[in-house]
Amino acid sequence: MRAGSMRLLVLVLLALHLGVSRAEGIPAPVAAALRKAGVPTADLSIAVRPVDGGEALVAYNVDAAMNPASTIKLVTTYAALSLLGPQYRWHTTVHLRGRLVGEVLDGDLVLRGGGDPKLVVEDLAAMIAQLRAKGLREIRGDLILDDGLYDVGRRAVEWFDGERSAPYNVRPNALLMNFKSTKLVFTAAGRRSRPRIELDPPLADVRIENGVRPRAGRCRAGSVALDIEDGEIGPPAALIVSGRFAPSCRRYEVYASVLDHRNFVHGLFKAQWQAAGGSWDGVTRFEAGAARGMPFLDWVSPADLAEIVGEVNKRSNNVMARHLLLQIAAVSGEPPATVGRARRVLNAWLRAQGLDMPELLVENGAGLSRIASVSAAGLARMLVHAVSSPVAQPFIDSLPIVGIDGTMKRRLRGTKVSGNAWVKTGSLRDVRAIAGYVDADSGRRYAVVMLAHGRRADRTRAAQDVLLRWVFDNG
């Protein structure tokens, strides 16, 4: 037998042993799952690389620029951990613009936003408790919001998919509070009555127009259908709630993004201030640069960056990811930070790491985008780079553990992959993606990326799971 023929035979036997389709470069079990789902392989890009170097285990269409959906958060979070440090914390400062006489501020209270992506109602209550402990009880002026750290415009919601009240569509703000969202609690008030509606956390100076119709019958799918819109901008601001509610359901809860940033912060702050025994009846307005001099109070975020990155990747929080992108620009130069400058800082850092990706477009850093792009090769190369970086452990720890938590909690449970893979998911209309790591049965770790687009992309979940199992068994 000739040497060339012998080499070809060895390659074929190796491919059969690994279960790889030599014609396509896709593992045979994965190709079979794709055929069963009716997904064209031309709509895919797959990269599987050992993190300790060596040849790729799978490389199919790896250089194609494709929409990564939320897997782009891996780029944002890796850069943030590297540039800011895992222990980085945000500062929100409170300034007095006026004289404090006894317990009374004769002037304005200024809040300066530091970009904290997780300033939730519990943090605000603790901040207000510290203000009260410092002797402040009554504010005889206005609440001034200095959000000049970021320049992203005043639009509060990204109309990405038309879901204007969806919390995932909230846009960044340097003084973001409670993700600009509240829980609407609907409670039955009688068979023929509209339900009672409460806000949790409560928002002061907000009027609810309850147009919800009671619907007879037992509680089942479709018994509750609600629409939530902003009404008058106020004060008082208005929420218009319409739709239907079956009293047999007794209680129903839904989280919603409501109002614009000014009215939301006004309502949240005033409700918490009054609950703490404070007095204030002014208005709220934006004024970039209003915070001057030493702060009256410096509030430091309880959560450090490593914890925030964990929430971004495990829960795929969009607005928090967008804050991280802006923050790397905010610390790199004079404010305000813009998305354009943040992209330049990110790309410059990638180039400095030898990770230049000409096809990369992060747009907003969260993946809530139709123009974001990356290649499987580029993303896999970055994942390999991250493993040997100083932030390797917090980065890997931030990813959903397959079969254990995050967006991968219910997938591959009870299999050998469970607990041995860390994988970020991504999904948009006509886009499905996974990216992360698999510790193979051999003990070797692999970076795994699978990107899919097209009208059948939503049918690739089974093939994704098959790929993760195949890497575990064959890596």
C-alpha positions in Angstrom: 0.0 0.0 0.0 1.3 3.4 -0.9 2.2 5.9 1.9 -0.4 8.4 0.7 -3.1 5.7 0.7 -2.0 4.5 4.2 -2.2 8.1 5.5 -5.7 8.5 4.1 -6.9 5.3 5.7 -5.5 6.3 9.0 -7.4 9.7 8.8 -10.6 7.9 7.9 -10.3 5.4 10.7 -9.5 8.2 13.2 -12.5 10.1 12.0 -14.7 7.1 12.5 -13.3 6.5 15.9 -14.0 10.0 17.0 -17.4 10.1 15.3 -16.5 13.0 13.0 -18.0 13.4 9.6 -14.9 13.9 7.4 -16.9 15.6 4.7 -18.3 18.3 7.0 -15.9 18.5 10.0 -18.9 18.2 12.3 -19.1 15.3 14.8 -21.3 12.6 13.4 -23.8 12.6 16.4 -24.1 16.3 16.1 -24.7 16.2 12.4 -27.4 13.5 13.0 -29.1 15.8 15.6 -29.0 18.7 13.1 -30.5 16.5 10.3 -33.3 15.4 12.6 -34.1 19.0 13.5 -33.9 20.1 9.8 -31.1 22.5 10.5 -28.8 23.2 7.5 -25.1 22.8 8.5 -24.4 25.9 6.4 -26.1 27.9 9.2 -23.6 26.8 11.7 -20.1 27.6 13.1 -18.4 25.2 15.5 -15.0 25.5 17.2 -13.6 23.1 19.8 -10.1 23.7 21.0 -8.0 22.3 23.8 -7.0 25.1 26.2 -3.5 23.6 26.7 -2.7 24.0 23.0 -2.7 21.6 20.1 -4.9 21.0 17.1 -8.6 21.9 17.2 -10.9 18.9 17.9 -13.6 20.5 15.7 -13.3 23.4 13.3 -16.3 24.0 11.1 -16.9 27.3 9.3 -15.0 28.9 12.2 -14.1 32.2 10.5 -17.6 33.2 9.6 -18.8 36.4 11.3 -22.1 35.5 13.0 -24.4 37.0 15.5 -23.4 35.6 19.0 -26.5 36.8 20.9 -25.7 36.8 24.6 -22.4 34.9 24.3 -20.9 38.3 23.4 -21.2 38.9 27.2 -18.1 36.7 27.5 -16.1 39.3 25.7 -17.5 42.1 27.8 -17.0 40.4 31.2 -13.5 39.1 30.4 -12.4 42.6 29.5 -14.1 44.1 32.5 -12.5 41.6 34.9 -9.1 42.2 33.3 -9.3 46.0 33.1 -11.1 46.8 36.3 -10.1 43.9 38.5 -12.4 41.3 40.2 -12.5 43.4 43.5 -13.6 46.6 41.8 -16.6 48.3 43.5 -18.8 51.2 42.4 -19.3 54.5 44.4 -22.6 56.4 44.5 -22.1 59.7 46.3 -24.5 62.1 48.1 -23.8 65.8 48.1 -25.6 68.6 49.9 -26.3 71.8 47.9 -27.4 74.1 50.7 -27.0 74.5 54.4 -27.7 71.7 56.9 -29.3 73.3 60.0 -30.0 70.7 62.6 -31.9 67.9 60.8 -33.1 70.2 57.9 -31.3 70.6 54.6 -32.2 74.1 53.3 -31.3 73.3 49.7 -31.0 70.4 47.2 -29.8 66.8 47.7 -27.6 65.7 44.9 -27.1 62.0 44.0 -24.1 61.3 41.8 -24.2 58.0 39.9 -21.1 55.9 39.7 -22.6 53.4 37.2 -23.5 50.8 39.8 -25.3 48.1 37.8 -27.0 46.6 40.9 -28.1 49.5 43.1 -31.3 47.7 44.2 -34.0 48.8 46.6 -32.3 47.2 49.6 -29.1 49.2 48.9 -31.1 52.4 48.6 -32.8 51.7 51.9 -29.4 51.1 53.5 -28.0 54.3 51.9 -31.0 56.3 53.2 -30.6 54.8 56.7 -27.0 56.1 56.7 -28.2 59.6 55.7 -30.7 59.5 58.5 -28.1 58.4 60.9 -25.9 61.4 59.9 -28.8 63.6 61.1 -30.7 64.4 57.9 -34.5 64.3 58.2 -36.0 67.0 56.0 -35.0 68.1 52.5 -36.3 71.6 51.6 -35.2 71.5 48.0 -35.1 69.2 45.1 -33.5 65.8 44.4 -30.8 66.4 41.7 -29.6 63.4 39.7 -26.0 63.8 38.4 -25.8 60.9 35.9 -23.0 62.6 33.9 -20.6 59.6 34.2 -22.3 58.1 31.1 -23.6 59.7 28.0 -26.2 57.4 26.5 -29.1 59.7 26.0 -32.3 60.0 28.0 -34.2 57.1 26.3 -34.9 54.7 29.2 -35.9 51.6 27.2 -34.4 49.8 24.2 -37.2 49.1 21.8 -35.4 46.0 20.6 -38.3 43.7 20.2 -41.3 46.0 21.0 -41.5 44.7 24.6 -41.4 48.2 26.2 -42.1 46.9 29.7 -39.6 44.0 29.6 -36.8 44.6 32.2 -34.2 43.1 29.8 -34.8 46.1 27.5 -33.8 48.7 30.1 -31.0 51.0 28.9 -28.0 52.0 31.0 -27.9 55.0 33.3 -25.2 56.0 35.7 -27.9 56.3 38.4 -29.7 53.1 37.5 -31.8 51.9 40.5 -33.5 48.5 40.9 -33.0 47.9 37.2 -35.7 50.5 36.7 -38.2 47.8 37.4 -40.8 46.9 39.9 -43.1 43.9 40.6 -46.7 44.5 39.9 -48.8 42.3 42.2 -52.4 41.5 41.2 -54.8 40.3 43.8 -58.4 39.2 43.3 -61.0 41.6 44.8 -64.1 39.7 43.9 -65.6 37.7 41.0 -66.8 40.8 39.1 -64.2 43.3 40.3 -61.0 44.5 38.9 -58.0 43.1 40.8 -56.1 45.2 43.3 -52.7 46.3 42.0 -49.7 47.0 44.2 -46.1 47.9 43.4 -43.2 46.1 45.1 -41.1 48.0 45.8 -43.6 50.9 46.1 -43.1 54.1 44.0 -44.3 57.4 45.4 -46.2 59.9 43.3 -47.3 57.2 40.8 -51.0 56.8 39.9 -52.2 53.5 38.5 -55.0 53.5 36.0 -56.5 50.1 36.4 -58.2 49.0 33.2 -57.9 45.3 33.9 -61.1 43.4 33.1 -62.2 40.4 35.3 -62.6 37.2 33.4 -64.9 34.4 34.6 -63.8 30.8 34.7 -61.1 28.7 36.4 -57.5 29.7 36.5 -55.6 28.3 33.5 -53.3 29.2 30.7 -54.5 32.5 29.1 -56.5 33.5 32.2 -54.2 36.4 32.7 -53.0 38.7 29.9 -51.7 42.1 30.8 -50.4 45.2 29.1 -48.4 47.9 31.1 -47.8 51.3 29.6 -46.5 54.6 30.9 -49.1 57.3 31.0 -48.6 60.9 32.1 -45.0 61.8 32.9 -46.1 63.8 36.0 -45.6 64.3 38.7 -47.6 62.4 39.6 -46.6 59.9 36.9 -49.1 57.4 35.7 -49.1 53.7 34.8 -51.8 52.4 32.6 -52.5 48.7 33.2 -55.0 46.9 30.9 -55.9 43.3 29.9 -57.7 40.5 31.7 -57.4 38.7 35.0 -59.4 35.7 36.2 -60.2 36.2 39.9 -59.9 32.4 40.3 -56.2 32.9 39.9 -56.3 34.8 43.2 -52.8 36.3 42.9 -50.4 37.1 40.0 -47.0 38.8 39.9 -45.1 40.2 37.0 -41.9 42.2 36.9 -41.9 45.2 34.6 -39.8 48.2 33.6 -41.9 51.3 34.2 -41.5 55.0 33.8 -38.4 56.9 32.6 -35.3 57.1 34.8 -36.2 60.4 36.4 -39.7 59.5 37.5 -38.6 56.0 38.6 -35.8 57.3 40.8 -38.1 60.0 42.1 -40.8 57.5 43.1 -38.4 54.9 44.5 -36.3 57.4 46.5 -39.3 59.3 47.9 -41.0 56.1 49.0 -37.9 54.8 50.8 -37.1 58.2 52.3 -40.6 58.5 53.8 -40.5 54.9 55.0 -37.4 55.9 56.9 -39.1 58.8 58.6 -37.8 61.5 56.3 -39.7 64.5 54.9 -39.4 65.8 51.4 -41.9 67.3 48.9 -39.7 68.6 46.1 -39.2 67.5 42.5 -36.5 65.5 40.8 -34.4 66.6 37.9 -31.2 65.8 36.1 -28.2 68.0 36.2 -24.9 66.6 35.0 -21.9 67.9 37.0 -24.1 69.0 39.9 -22.1 67.0 42.4 -19.1 69.1 43.6 -16.8 69.0 46.5 -16.5 66.4 49.2 -19.5 64.1 49.4 -21.8 64.0 52.5 -22.0 60.3 52.0 -20.0 57.8 49.9 -22.0 54.7 49.3 -19.8 51.7 48.2 -21.5 48.9 46.3 -21.8 45.7 48.5 -21.2 43.6 45.4 -17.8 43.5 43.8 -17.1 43.1 40.1 -16.6 39.3 40.3 -20.1 38.9 41.8 -21.6 41.2 39.2 -19.9 39.3 36.4 -21.4 36.1 37.8 -24.9 37.6 37.6 -24.3 38.9 34.1 -23.2 35.5 32.8 -25.3 33.1 34.8 -28.5 35.0 34.5 -27.6 36.8 31.2 -28.6 40.3 32.6 -28.5 42.7 29.7 -28.4 46.1 31.4 -25.7 45.0 33.8 -23.5 43.9 30.9 -24.1 47.2 29.2 -22.9 49.0 32.4 -19.7 46.9 32.4 -18.9 48.0 28.9 -19.4 51.7 29.7 -17.5 51.4 33.0 -14.3 50.3 31.2 -14.5 53.6 29.3 -15.5 55.6 32.4 -12.3 54.5 34.2 -10.0 55.0 31.2 -10.5 58.7 30.7 -12.5 61.8 31.5 -16.3 61.4 31.7 -18.7 61.0 30.1 -18.3 57.5 28.9 -19.9 56.7 25.6 -20.5 53.3 23.9 -18.3 54.3 21.1 -15.3 55.1 23.4 -16.0 51.9 25.3 -15.7 49.8 22.1 -12.4 51.5 21.3 -11.0 50.7 24.7 -12.2 47.1 24.4 -10.8 46.6 21.0 -7.4 48.2 22.0 -7.2 45.8 25.0 -8.0 42.8 22.8 -5.2 43.8 20.4 -2.8 44.2 23.2 -3.6 40.7 24.3 -3.0 39.3 20.8 -6.7 38.8 20.4 -7.4 41.1 17.5 -10.8 40.1 15.9 -11.5 42.1 12.8 -15.0 40.6 12.6 -15.9 41.6 16.2 -18.7 44.1 16.7 -20.0 44.2 20.3 -22.4 47.1 19.7 -23.8 47.3 23.3 -21.8 44.5 25.0 -24.9 42.5 26.0 -25.9 40.8 22.7 -29.3 42.5 22.5 -28.4 43.4 18.9 -29.0 42.5 15.3 -25.6 43.8 14.2 -23.3 42.3 16.8 -20.9 39.8 15.3 -18.0 37.5 16.2 -16.5 34.3 14.8 -16.4 30.9 16.5 -12.6 31.0 15.9 -12.2 34.4 17.6 -14.4 33.5 20.6 -12.7 30.2 21.1 -9.3 31.8 20.9 -10.4 34.3 23.6 -11.7 31.5 25.8 -8.3 29.7 25.5 -6.5 33.0 26.4 -8.7 33.5 29.5 -7.8 30.2 31.0 -4.2 31.3 31.6 -5.0 34.9 32.6 -4.8 36.3 36.1 -8.7 36.4 36.2 -9.2 32.9 35.0 -10.9 31.6 38.1 -13.5 34.4 38.5 -14.2 34.3 34.8 -14.8 30.6 34.7 -16.8 30.7 38.0 -19.1 33.3 36.4 -20.3 30.9 33.7 -23.5 28.7 34.1 -22.5 25.2 35.3 -24.2 22.7 33.1 -26.9 20.8 35.0 -26.3 22.9 38.1 -27.2 26.6 37.8 -27.9 29.6 35.6 -29.3 29.3 32.2 -27.9 25.7 31.9 -29.4 24.5 35.2 -32.0 22.1 33.5 -29.8 20.9 30.7 -27.9 17.6 30.7 -28.9 16.9 34.3 -28.0 13.4 35.3 -25.4 13.0 32.6 -21.6 12.9 33.0 -21.4 16.4 31.6 -23.3 17.8 34.5 -20.9 19.7 36.7 -18.1 19.3 34.2 -18.9 22.1 31.8 -19.3 25.9 32.1 -21.3 27.3 29.3 -22.9 30.6 28.4 -26.0 30.5 26.3 -27.3 33.1 23.8 -30.7 33.4 22.0 -32.4 35.8 19.8 -34.9 35.3 17.0 -33.1 33.2 14.4 -30.0 33.0 16.6 -28.8 30.3 19.1 -25.4 30.1 20.6 -23.3 28.4 23.3 -19.7 29.1 24.4 -17.7 28.0 27.3 -15.6 25.1 28.6 -15.9 21.3 28.9 -13.7 19.2 31.1 -13.5 15.9 29.1 -13.5 12.5 30.6 -9.8 12.4 29.7 -9.1 15.2 32.1 -8.4 17.7 29.3 -10.2 21.0 29.1 -11.7 22.3 25.9 -13.1 25.7 24.8 -16.3 25.0 22.9 -18.3 27.4 20.7 -21.3 26.7 18.6 -23.1 29.5 16.8 -26.2 29.1 14.7 -28.3 31.5 12.7 -31.3 31.2 10.3 -35.0 30.5 10.7 -34.3 27.0 12.1 -31.7 28.1 14.7 -34.1 27.6 17.5 -34.1 23.9 16.8 -30.4 23.5 17.6 -30.7 23.0 21.3 -30.5 19.2 21.1 -27.5 19.4 18.8 -25.8 21.8 21.3 -26.2 19.2 24.1 -25.0 16.4 21.8 -21.9 18.5 21.1 -21.2 19.0 24.8 -21.6 15.3 25.5 -19.4 14.4 22.5 -16.6 16.6 23.6 -16.8 15.1 27.1 -16.6 11.6 25.7 -14.0 12.2 22.9 -11.9 15.1 24.1 
